[in-house]
Amino acid sequence: MAGLRTWQTYLVYILISSVILITGCRGCRESSESFPDTTPLTSVIFAVSSTDPENGEQGVAINRKITVTFTEAIDPLSVASTSAFTVTGPDGSAVFGTATSAGVVAIFTPTGNLSVNATFTATINTSVKDLAGNSLAKDHT
């Protein structure tokens, strides 16, 4: 009988510990929801997963889309603005195209082919936001 009583005592301790653990976790989850995400979306230069083409890459196809990968998902509406993701030619003139996003990737699609043997500059500015509404800390070129 003493063995059964010891086993029952351990079972009671396990049940009480489980209740405390579950209750504690529920409180943690509720308290984390009261703190919104206020961390700015990190600039691509510091947390890049990939860019296409890479900075300084040569021999790029003249019809290639330009993509930038961020450290967290971005708000598609913030990228769709005509000034959020821009591309300029060697003379500083704007390249016409559309900017879209999918998850963590922003995509610039030129409306026509780019010039051959020319250097183009892509810029993502601080109007790009993550899903919580945080802006990029600074423009990234």
Secondary structure, DSSP 8 states (H G I E B T S, - for coil): -HHHHHHHHHHHHHHHHHHHHHHHHHHHHHHHHTS---S-B--TTTS-S-EES-TT--S--TT--EEEE-SS-B-HHHHHSTTTEEEE-TTS-B--EEEEEETTEEEEEESS---TT---EEEE-TT-BBTTS-BBSS-B-
